[in-house]
Amino acid sequence: MSSVAAARRAQGRSYGAERTLTCLVGAVAVLAGAAALVVGMGWLGRFRGHRPVLDPIAMDWLHGHVLYARIGAIVLGVLLLVLGLWWLLRSLRPERHPDLRLDETPGAELTVTSGALAGAVRTDAEQVEGVTRARVRSVGTDAEPALRITLWLGEGTEVRRVWEDLEGHVLTRARESLGVDTLPTAVRLELDTAGAARVR
C-alpha cells in the first residue's frame, strides 16, 4: 500500500466500491430506459413500437422452455440476493481502528492499541494553546496507520500558531514515539461555540 492511500484513509472513509456499484446500476437503468424510449417512439419500426412489453414471441419461448426459465430466474435471484447482502454488509461495517505492532518478536511483542494512540495524541493536542478540545481517531491499516484529528478552537485563536504547534510538537512526538517516519494525518478545525456567553 502507498502513503497516498494511507493519506486518503486519514481524510475519510472510502466508499469507492459502493459508488462504483451504484454508478453501474444507474448506467444499466439509464440504458434500459433509453432502449425502451427508442422502441416506444417507433425508431426501430412502428411494428416494434406497438408490440406489448411482454413480447408474445418471448412468452412463447418461455412457455416452451419452462425448466430453463425457472433455473435462470432462480440463479439470477440468488445472485442478486448475495450481491445485495454483500453491498449492505460492506456499507454498514464499522471503520477499522487498527492497533500498531511495534515489535513482533516472539516473547517480546509490543503493540500500541488504537485507543491508546488516539488518547495520547488527543491529550497532547488539547495542551496546544487555543485548543479547547480535541478528538482523535486512529485509522488506516496495521502496516500503515493514520490519524484523523478534529480540533475545536476558542475565539481569537491564531490558526497558524495552532498548526505550527500541532506539527512541531504533537505529531512529531507521535512519530518519534512510534518510531515511524511518516504518519499521515487529516486535521479538521472548528470554532468551539459551546462556551459562548448568553445574550441578555
FIKOLZA-1660 file (N, C-alpha, C; in steps of 0.1 Angstrom, whole numbers, plus 5000, padded with zeros to 4 digits):
% residues 200
   i   px   py   pz ch aa at
   1 5008 4988 5000  A  M  N
   1 5000 5000 5000  A  M CA
   1 5009 5012 5000  A  M  C
   2 5005 5023 4993  A  S  N
   2 5013 5035 4993  A  S CA
   2 5009 5045 5003  A  S  C
   3 5018 5055 5005  A  S  N
   3 5014 5065 5015  A  S CA
   3 5003 5074 5010  A  S  C
   4 5001 5075 4997  A  V  N
   4 4990 5082 4992  A  V CA
   4 4976 5076 4996  A  V  C
   5 4976 5062 4996  A  A  N
   5 4963 5056 5000  A  A CA
   5 4961 5058 5015  A  A  C
   6 4972 5057 5023  A  A  N
   6 4971 5060 5037  A  A CA
   6 4966 5074 5040  A  A  C
   7 4971 5083 5032  A  A  N
   7 4966 5097 5034  A  A CA
   7 4951 5099 5031  A  A  C
   8 4947 5092 5021  A  R  N
   8 4933 5092 5017  A  R CA
   8 4924 5086 5028  A  R  C
   9 4929 5075 5034  A  R  N
   9 4921 5069 5045  A  R CA
   9 4921 5078 5057  A  R  C
  10 4931 5086 5059  A  A  N
  10 4931 5096 5070  A  A CA
  10 4920 5107 5068  A  A  C
  11 4918 5111 5055  A  Q  N
  11 4909 5121 5052  A  Q CA
  11 4894 5117 5054  A  Q  C
  12 4892 5104 5052  A  G  N
  12 4878 5099 5054  A  G CA
  12 4876 5085 5049  A  G  C
  13 4866 5079 5053  A  R  N
  13 4863 5065 5049  A  R CA
  13 4860 5065 5034  A  R  C
  14 4866 5055 5027  A  S  N
  14 4864 5053 5013  A  S CA
  14 4852 5045 5010  A  S  C
  15 4844 5051 5001  A  Y  N
  15 4832 5044 4996  A  Y CA
  15 4833 5042 4981  A  Y  C
  16 4845 5039 4977  A  G  N
  16 4847 5037 4962  A  G CA
  16 4839 5025 4956  A  G  C
  17 4839 5014 4963  A  A  N
  17 4832 5002 4958  A  A CA
  17 4817 5005 4958  A  A  C
  18 4811 5011 4968  A  E  N
  18 4797 5014 4968  A  E CA
  18 4794 5024 4957  A  E  C
  19 4802 5034 4955  A  R  N
  19 4799 5044 4944  A  R CA
  19 4800 5037 4930  A  R  C
  20 4810 5028 4929  A  T  N
  20 4812 5022 4916  A  T CA
  20 4800 5013 4913  A  T  C
  21 4795 5005 4923  A  L  N
  21 4784 4997 4921  A  L CA
  21 4771 5005 4918  A  L  C
  22 4770 5016 4925  A  T  N
  22 4758 5025 4923  A  T CA
  22 4758 5031 4909  A  T  C
  23 4770 5035 4904  A  C  N
  23 4771 5040 4890  A  C CA
  23 4768 5029 4880  A  C  C
  24 4772 5017 4882  A  L  N
  24 4769 5006 4873  A  L CA
  24 4754 5004 4872  A  L  C
  25 4748 5003 4884  A  V  N
  25 4734 5001 4884  A  V CA
  25 4726 5012 4877  A  V  C
  26 4731 5025 4880  A  G  N
  26 4725 5036 4874  A  G CA
  26 4727 5036 4858  A  G  C
  27 4739 5032 4854  A  A  N
  27 4741 5031 4839  A  A CA
  27 4732 5021 4833  A  A  C
  28 4731 5009 4839  A  V  N
  28 4722 4999 4833  A  V CA
  28 4708 5004 4833  A  V  C
  29 4703 5011 4843  A  A  N
  29 4689 5016 4843  A  A CA
  29 4687 5027 4832  A  A  C
  30 4697 5035 4831  A  V  N
  30 4696 5046 4820  A  V CA
  30 4696 5039 4806  A  V  C
  31 4705 5029 4804  A  L  N
  31 4705 5023 4791  A  L CA
  31 4692 5015 4788  A  L  C
  32 4686 5009 4799  A  A  N
  32 4673 5002 4797  A  A CA
  32 4662 5012 4794  A  A  C
  33 4662 5023 4801  A  G  N
  33 4652 5034 4798  A  G CA
  33 4654 5039 4784  A  G  C
  34 4666 5042 4780  A  A  N
  34 4668 5047 4766  A  A CA
  34 4664 5037 4756  A  A  C
  35 4667 5024 4758  A  A  N
  35 4662 5014 4749  A  A CA
  35 4647 5013 4748  A  A  C
  36 4640 5014 4760  A  A  N
  36 4626 5014 4760  A  A CA
  36 4620 5026 4752  A  A  C
  37 4627 5038 4754  A  L  N
  37 4622 5050 4747  A  L CA
  37 4624 5049 4732  A  L  C
  38 4635 5044 4728  A  V  N
  38 4637 5042 4714  A  V CA
  38 4627 5033 4707  A  V  C
  39 4625 5022 4714  A  V  N
  39 4615 5012 4708  A  V CA
  39 4601 5018 4709  A  V  C
  40 4597 5025 4720  A  G  N
  40 4584 5031 4721  A  G CA
  40 4581 5042 4712  A  G  C
  41 4591 5050 4708  A  M  N
  41 4589 5061 4699  A  M CA
  41 4588 5056 4684  A  M  C
  42 4591 5043 4682  A  G  N
  42 4590 5037 4669  A  G CA
  42 4602 5039 4660  A  G  C
  43 4613 5043 4666  A  W  N
  43 4625 5045 4658  A  W CA
  43 4631 5032 4652  A  W  C
  44 4627 5021 4658  A  L  N
  44 4631 5008 4653  A  L CA
  44 4620 5001 4645  A  L  C
  45 4610 5009 4641  A  G  N
  45 4599 5004 4633  A  G CA
  45 4586 5005 4641  A  G  C
  46 4575 5009 4635  A  R  N
  46 4563 5011 4642  A  R CA
  46 4557 4998 4647  A  R  C
  47 4560 4987 4640  A  F  N
  47 4555 4974 4645  A  F CA
  47 4561 4971 4659  A  F  C
  48 4574 4973 4660  A  R  N
  48 4580 4970 4673  A  R CA
  48 4575 4980 4684  A  R  C
  49 4572 4992 4680  A  G  N
  49 4567 5002 4690  A  G CA
  49 4553 4999 4695  A  G  C
  50 4545 4992 4687  A  H  N
  50 4531 4989 4691  A  H CA
  50 4530 4975 4698  A  H  C
  51 4541 4968 4699  A  R  N
  51 4540 4954 4705  A  R CA
  51 4540 4956 4720  A  R  C
  52 4534 4947 4727  A  P  N
  52 4534 4948 4742  A  P CA
  52 4547 4946 4748  A  P  C
  53 4549 4950 4761  A  V  N
  53 4561 4949 4768  A  V CA
  53 4565 4934 4769  A  V  C
  54 4556 4926 4772  A  L  N
  54 4558 4911 4773  A  L CA
  54 4556 4906 4759  A  L  C
  55 4567 4906 4751  A  D  N
  55 4566 4901 4737  A  D CA
  55 4561 4887 4736  A  D  C
  56 4550 4886 4727  A  P  N
  56 4544 4872 4726  A  P CA
  56 4555 4862 4721  A  P  C
  57 4564 4865 4713  A  I  N
  57 4574 4856 4709  A  I CA
  57 4583 4851 4721  A  I  C
  58 4587 4861 4729  A  A  N
  58 4594 4857 4741  A  A CA
  58 4586 4849 4750  A  A  C
  59 4573 4852 4752  A  M  N
  59 4565 4845 4761  A  M CA
  59 4563 4830 4756  A  M  C
  60 4561 4829 4743  A  D  N
  60 4560 4815 4737  A  D CA
  60 4573 4807 4739  A  D  C
  61 4585 4814 4738  A  W  N
  61 4597 4807 4741  A  W CA
  61 4598 4803 4755  A  W  C
  62 4594 4811 4765  A  L  N
  62 4594 4808 4779  A  L CA
  62 4585 4797 4782  A  L  C
  63 4573 4796 4776  A  H  N
  63 4564 4785 4778  A  H CA
  63 4569 4772 4773  A  H  C
  64 4577 4773 4762  A  G  N
  64 4583 4761 4757  A  G CA
  64 4596 4756 4764  A  G  C
  65 4601 4765 4772  A  H  N
  65 4614 4761 4780  A  H CA
  65 4612 4766 4794  A  H  C
  66 4602 4761 4800  A  V  N
  66 4598 4765 4814  A  V CA
  66 4609 4761 4824  A  V  C
  67 4615 4749 4823  A  L  N
  67 4626 4745 4832  A  L CA
  67 4638 4754 4831  A  L  C
  68 4642 4757 4819  A  Y  N
  68 4654 4766 4818  A  Y CA
  68 4651 4780 4823  A  Y  C
  69 4639 4785 4820  A  A  N
  69 4635 4798 4825  A  A CA
  69 4635 4799 4840  A  A  C
  70 4629 4788 4847  A  R  N
  70 4629 4788 4861  A  R CA
  70 4643 4787 4867  A  R  C
  71 4652 4779 4861  A  I  N
  71 4665 4778 4866  A  I CA
  71 4673 4791 4865  A  I  C
  72 4671 4798 4853  A  G  N
  72 4677 4811 4851  A  G CA
  72 4672 4821 4861  A  G  C
  73 4659 4821 4864  A  A  N
  73 4653 4831 4873  A  A CA
  73 4658 4828 4887  A  A  C
  74 4659 4816 4891  A  I  N
  74 4664 4812 4905  A  I CA
  74 4679 4817 4906  A  I  C
  75 4687 4813 4896  A  V  N
  75 4701 4817 4897  A  V CA
  75 4703 4832 4897  A  V  C
  76 4695 4839 4889  A  L  N
  76 4696 4854 4889  A  L CA
  76 4691 4860 4902  A  L  C
  77 4681 4854 4908  A  G  N
  77 4676 4859 4921  A  G CA
  77 4686 4856 4932  A  G  C
  78 4692 4845 4932  A  V  N
  78 4703 4842 4942  A  V CA
  78 4714 4851 4941  A  V  C
  79 4719 4854 4928  A  L  N
  79 4730 4863 4926  A  L CA
  79 4727 4877 4931  A  L  C
  80 4715 4882 4928  A  L  N
  80 4710 4895 4932  A  L CA
  80 4710 4896 4948  A  L  C
  81 4705 4885 4954  A  L  N
  81 4704 4884 4968  A  L CA
  81 4718 4885 4975  A  L  C
  82 4727 4877 4970  A  V  N
  82 4741 4877 4975  A  V CA
  82 4747 4891 4973  A  V  C
  83 4745 4897 4961  A  L  N
  83 4751 4910 4958  A  L CA
  83 4745 4920 4968  A  L  C
  84 4732 4920 4970  A  G  N
  84 4726 4929 4979  A  G CA
  84 4730 4928 4993  A  G  C
  85 4732 4916 4998  A  L  N
  85 4736 4914 5012  A  L CA
  85 4751 4918 5013  A  L  C
  86 4759 4915 5003  A  W  N
  86 4773 4920 5004  A  W CA
  86 4774 4935 5004  A  W  C
  87 4766 4941 4996  A  W  N
  87 4766 4956 4995  A  W CA
  87 4761 4962 5008  A  W  C
  88 4751 4956 5014  A  L  N
  88 4746 4961 5027  A  L CA
  88 4756 4959 5038  A  L  C
  89 4762 4947 5039  A  L  N
  89 4772 4945 5050  A  L CA
  89 4784 4954 5048  A  L  C
  90 4788 4956 5036  A  R  N
  90 4800 4964 5033  A  R CA
  90 4797 4979 5037  A  R  C
  91 4785 4983 5034  A  S  N
  91 4782 4997 5038  A  S CA
  91 4780 5000 5052  A  S  C
  92 4775 4989 5060  A  L  N
  92 4773 4991 5074  A  L CA
  92 4784 4987 5083  A  L  C
  93 4795 4981 5078  A  R  N
  93 4806 4977 5086  A  R CA
  93 4813 4989 5092  A  R  C
  94 4817 4987 5105  A  P  N
  94 4824 4999 5111  A  P CA
  94 4838 5001 5105  A  P  C
  95 4842 5013 5107  A  E  N
  95 4856 5016 5102  A  E CA
  95 4866 5010 5111  A  E  C
  96 4877 5005 5105  A  R  N
  96 4887 4998 5112  A  R CA
  96 4896 5008 5120  A  R  C
  97 4899 5005 5132  A  H  N
  97 4908 5013 5140  A  H CA
  97 4919 5003 5144  A  H  C
  98 4929 5001 5136  A  P  N
  98 4939 4991 5138  A  P CA
  98 4949 4994 5149  A  P  C
  99 4954 4984 5156  A  D  N
  99 4965 4985 5166  A  D CA
  99 4978 4986 5158  A  D  C
 100 4988 4992 5164  A  L  N
 100 5001 4993 5158  A  L CA
 100 5011 4984 5165  A  L  C
 101 5016 4974 5157  A  R  N
 101 5025 4965 5162  A  R CA
 101 5040 4970 5160  A  R  C
 102 5046 4974 5171  A  L  N
 102 5059 4979 5171  A  L CA
 102 5070 4969 5170  A  L  C
 103 5067 4957 5177  A  D  N
 103 5077 4946 5177  A  D CA
 103 5069 4933 5177  A  D  C
 104 5072 4925 5168  A  E  N
 104 5066 4912 5167  A  E CA
 104 5075 4900 5170  A  E  C
 105 5086 4903 5177  A  T  N
 105 5095 4893 5181  A  T CA
 105 5088 4883 5191  A  T  C
 106 5088 4870 5189  A  P  N
 106 5082 4861 5198  A  P CA
 106 5087 4862 5213  A  P  C
 107 5078 4864 5222  A  G  N
 107 5081 4866 5236  A  G CA
 107 5084 4880 5240  A  G  C
 108 5085 4889 5230  A  A  N
 108 5087 4903 5233  A  A CA
 108 5078 4912 5225  A  A  C
 109 5066 4908 5222  A  E  N
 109 5057 4915 5214  A  E CA
 109 5054 4929 5220  A  E  C
 110 5053 4939 5212  A  L  N
 110 5049 4952 5217  A  L CA
 110 5039 4958 5207  A  L  C
 111 5027 4960 5213  A  T  N
 111 5016 4966 5205  A  T CA
 111 5010 4978 5211  A  T  C
 112 5008 4988 5204  A  V  N
 112 5001 5000 5208  A  V CA
 112 4987 5000 5203  A  V  C
 113 4977 4999 5212  A  T  N
 113 4963 4999 5208  A  T CA
 113 4959 5012 5201  A  T  C
 114 4949 5011 5193  A  S  N
 114 4944 5023 5186  A  S CA
 114 4938 5033 5196  A  S  C
 115 4932 5028 5207  A  G  N
 115 4927 5037 5217  A  G CA
 115 4938 5044 5225  A  G  C
 116 4949 5037 5228  A  A  N
 116 4960 5044 5235  A  A CA
 116 4966 5054 5226  A  A  C
 117 4968 5051 5213  A  L  N
 117 4974 5061 5204  A  L CA
 117 4966 5073 5203  A  L  C
 118 4953 5071 5201  A  A  N
 118 4944 5082 5199  A  A CA
 118 4943 5091 5212  A  A  C
 119 4943 5084 5224  A  G  N
 119 4942 5091 5236  A  G CA
 119 4955 5099 5239  A  G  C
 120 4966 5094 5236  A  A  N
 120 4979 5101 5238  A  A CA
 120 4980 5114 5229  A  A  C
 121 4976 5112 5216  A  V  N
 121 4977 5123 5207  A  V CA
 121 4966 5134 5211  A  V  C
 122 4954 5129 5216  A  R  N
 122 4944 5139 5220  A  R CA
 122 4948 5147 5232  A  R  C
 123 4955 5140 5242  A  T  N
 123 4960 5147 5253  A  T CA
 123 4970 5158 5250  A  T  C
 124 4979 5154 5241  A  D  N
 124 4989 5164 5236  A  D CA
 124 4983 5176 5228  A  D  C
 125 4973 5172 5220  A  A  N
 125 4966 5183 5212  A  A CA
 125 4959 5192 5220  A  A  C
 126 4953 5188 5231  A  E  N
 126 4945 5197 5240  A  E CA
 126 4954 5206 5248  A  E  C
 127 4967 5203 5248  A  Q  N
 127 4976 5212 5255  A  Q CA
 127 4981 5224 5247  A  Q  C
 128 4978 5223 5234  A  V  N
 128 4981 5234 5225  A  V CA
 128 4973 5246 5228  A  V  C
 129 4979 5258 5229  A  E  N
 129 4972 5270 5232  A  E CA
 129 4962 5274 5222  A  E  C
 130 4950 5276 5227  A  G  N
 130 4939 5279 5218  A  G CA
 130 4930 5268 5215  A  G  C
 131 4934 5256 5217  A  V  N
 131 4926 5244 5215  A  V CA
 131 4918 5241 5228  A  V  C
 132 4904 5241 5226  A  T  N
 132 4896 5239 5238  A  T CA
 132 4893 5224 5240  A  T  C
 133 4892 5216 5229  A  R  N
 133 4890 5202 5230  A  R CA
 133 4895 5196 5217  A  R  C
 134 4897 5183 5217  A  A  N
 134 4902 5176 5205  A  A CA
 134 4896 5162 5205  A  A  C
 135 4895 5157 5192  A  R  N
 135 4890 5143 5190  A  R CA
 135 4900 5137 5180  A  R  C
 136 4905 5125 5184  A  V  N
 136 4915 5118 5175  A  V CA
 136 4910 5104 5173  A  V  C
 137 4912 5100 5161  A  R  N
 137 4909 5086 5157  A  R CA
 137 4920 5080 5149  A  R  C
 138 4923 5067 5153  A  S  N
 138 4934 5060 5146  A  S CA
 138 4927 5052 5135  A  S  C
 139 4931 5054 5122  A  V  N
 139 4926 5048 5111  A  V CA
 139 4937 5042 5102  A  V  C
 140 4933 5036 5091  A  G  N
 140 4943 5030 5082  A  G CA
 140 4944 5015 5084  A  G  C
 141 4956 5010 5083  A  T  N
 141 4959 4996 5084  A  T CA
 141 4970 4993 5094  A  T  C
 142 4972 4980 5097  A  D  N
 142 4982 4977 5107  A  D CA
 142 4996 4981 5102  A  D  C
 143 4998 4980 5089  A  A  N
 143 5011 4983 5083  A  A CA
 143 5013 4999 5081  A  A  C
 144 5002 5006 5078  A  E  N
 144 5003 5020 5076  A  E CA
 144 4992 5027 5083  A  E  C
 145 4994 5030 5096  A  P  N
 145 4984 5037 5104  A  P CA
 145 4983 5052 5100  A  P  C
 146 4972 5058 5103  A  A  N
 146 4970 5072 5100  A  A CA
 146 4961 5078 5111  A  A  C
 147 4961 5091 5112  A  L  N
 147 4953 5098 5122  A  L CA
 147 4943 5107 5116  A  L  C
 148 4932 5108 5123  A  R  N
 148 4921 5118 5119  A  R CA
 148 4919 5127 5131  A  R  C
 149 4922 5139 5130  A  I  N
 149 4922 5148 5142  A  I CA
 149 4912 5159 5140  A  I  C
 150 4903 5162 5149  A  T  N
 150 4894 5173 5149  A  T CA
 150 4897 5182 5161  A  T  C
 151 4900 5195 5158  A  L  N
 151 4903 5204 5169  A  L CA
 151 4892 5215 5170  A  L  C
 152 4888 5218 5182  A  W  N
 152 4879 5229 5184  A  W CA
 152 4887 5241 5190  A  W  C
 153 4886 5252 5183  A  L  N
 153 4894 5264 5187  A  L CA
 153 4886 5274 5194  A  L  C
 154 4891 5281 5204  A  G  N
 154 4885 5292 5210  A  G CA
 154 4885 5304 5201  A  G  C
 155 4876 5314 5204  A  E  N
 155 4875 5326 5196  A  E CA
 155 4888 5334 5198  A  E  C
 156 4893 5339 5187  A  G  N
 156 4905 5347 5187  A  G CA
 156 4918 5339 5186  A  G  C
 157 4917 5326 5184  A  T  N
 157 4929 5318 5183  A  T CA
 157 4935 5320 5169  A  T  C
 158 4949 5320 5170  A  E  N
 158 4956 5322 5157  A  E CA
 158 4958 5308 5151  A  E  C
 159 4952 5305 5140  A  V  N
 159 4952 5292 5134  A  V CA
 159 4967 5288 5130  A  V  C
 160 4974 5298 5125  A  R  N
 160 4988 5294 5121  A  R CA
 160 4996 5289 5132  A  R  C
 161 4995 5295 5144  A  R  N
 161 5003 5291 5155  A  R CA
 161 4998 5277 5160  A  R  C
 162 4985 5275 5160  A  V  N
 162 4980 5261 5163  A  V CA
 162 4985 5251 5154  A  V  C
 163 4986 5254 5141  A  W  N
 163 4991 5244 5131  A  W CA
 163 5006 5241 5134  A  W  C
 164 5013 5252 5136  A  E  N
 164 5028 5250 5139  A  E CA
 164 5030 5242 5151  A  E  C
 165 5023 5244 5162  A  D  N
 165 5024 5237 5174  A  D CA
 165 5020 5222 5172  A  D  C
 166 5009 5220 5165  A  L  N
 166 5005 5207 5162  A  L CA
 166 5015 5199 5154  A  L  C
 167 5021 5205 5144  A  E  N
 167 5031 5198 5136  A  E CA
 167 5044 5197 5143  A  E  C
 168 5048 5207 5150  A  G  N
 168 5061 5208 5156  A  G CA
 168 5062 5200 5168  A  G  C
 169 5051 5198 5176  A  H  N
 169 5052 5192 5189  A  H CA
 169 5044 5179 5189  A  H  C
 170 5031 5180 5186  A  V  N
 170 5022 5168 5188  A  V CA
 170 5025 5157 5178  A  V  C
 171 5025 5160 5166  A  L  N
 171 5027 5150 5156  A  L CA
 171 5041 5145 5155  A  L  C
 172 5051 5154 5157  A  T  N
 172 5065 5150 5158  A  T CA
 172 5067 5140 5169  A  T  C
 173 5061 5143 5181  A  R  N
 173 5063 5135 5192  A  R CA
 173 5056 5121 5190  A  R  C
 174 5045 5121 5183  A  A  N
 174 5038 5108 5180  A  A CA
 174 5046 5100 5171  A  A  C
 175 5052 5106 5160  A  R  N
 175 5061 5098 5151  A  R CA
 175 5073 5093 5158  A  R  C
 176 5079 5101 5167  A  E  N
 176 5091 5097 5174  A  E CA
 176 5088 5085 5183  A  E  C
 177 5077 5087 5190  A  S  N
 177 5073 5076 5200  A  S CA
 177 5070 5063 5193  A  S  C
 178 5064 5064 5181  A  L  N
 178 5060 5051 5174  A  L CA
 178 5072 5046 5166  A  L  C
 179 5082 5054 5164  A  G  N
 179 5093 5050 5156  A  G CA
 179 5090 5049 5141  A  G  C
 180 5082 5058 5136  A  V  N
 180 5078 5058 5122  A  V CA
 180 5082 5071 5116  A  V  C
 181 5086 5071 5103  A  D  N
 181 5090 5083 5096  A  D CA
 181 5078 5092 5092  A  D  C
 182 5067 5085 5088  A  T  N
 182 5055 5092 5083  A  T CA
 182 5043 5087 5091  A  T  C
 183 5034 5096 5093  A  L  N
 183 5022 5093 5100  A  L CA
 183 5011 5102 5094  A  L  C
 184 5005 5097 5082  A  P  N
 184 4995 5106 5075  A  P CA
 184 4984 5110 5085  A  P  C
 185 4981 5123 5085  A  T  N
 185 4972 5129 5094  A  T CA
 185 4963 5139 5087  A  T  C
 186 4950 5138 5089  A  A  N
 186 4940 5147 5084  A  A CA
 186 4935 5155 5096  A  A  C
 187 4936 5169 5095  A  V  N
 187 4932 5178 5106  A  V CA
 187 4920 5186 5101  A  V  C
 188 4910 5186 5110  A  R  N
 188 4898 5194 5108  A  R CA
 188 4897 5205 5119  A  R  C
 189 4896 5217 5116  A  L  N
 189 4895 5228 5126  A  L CA
 189 4881 5233 5126  A  L  C
 190 4876 5235 5139  A  E  N
 190 4862 5240 5141  A  E CA
 190 4863 5251 5152  A  E  C
 191 4853 5260 5151  A  L  N
 191 4852 5270 5161  A  L CA
 191 4843 5265 5173  A  L  C
 192 4849 5265 5185  A  D  N
 192 4841 5260 5196  A  D CA
 192 4832 5271 5201  A  D  C
 193 4819 5268 5199  A  T  N
 193 4809 5278 5204  A  T CA
 193 4801 5273 5216  A  T  C
 194 4806 5262 5222  A  A  N
 194 4799 5256 5233  A  A CA
 194 4799 5266 5245  A  A  C
 195 4810 5273 5247  A  G  N
 195 4811 5282 5258  A  G CA
 195 4807 5296 5256  A  G  C
 196 4800 5299 5245  A  A  N
 196 4796 5313 5242  A  A CA
 196 4787 5318 5253  A  A  C
 197 4789 5331 5255  A  A  N
 197 4781 5338 5265  A  A CA
 197 4767 5340 5260  A  A  C
 198 4757 5340 5269  A  R  N
 198 4743 5343 5265  A  R CA
 198 4741 5358 5263  A  R  C
 199 4732 5360 5254  A  V  N
 199 4729 5374 5251  A  V CA
 199 4717 5378 5259  A  V  C
 200 4718 5389 5267  A  R  N
 200 4707 5393 5276  A  R CA
 200 4701 5406 5270  A  R  C
% end
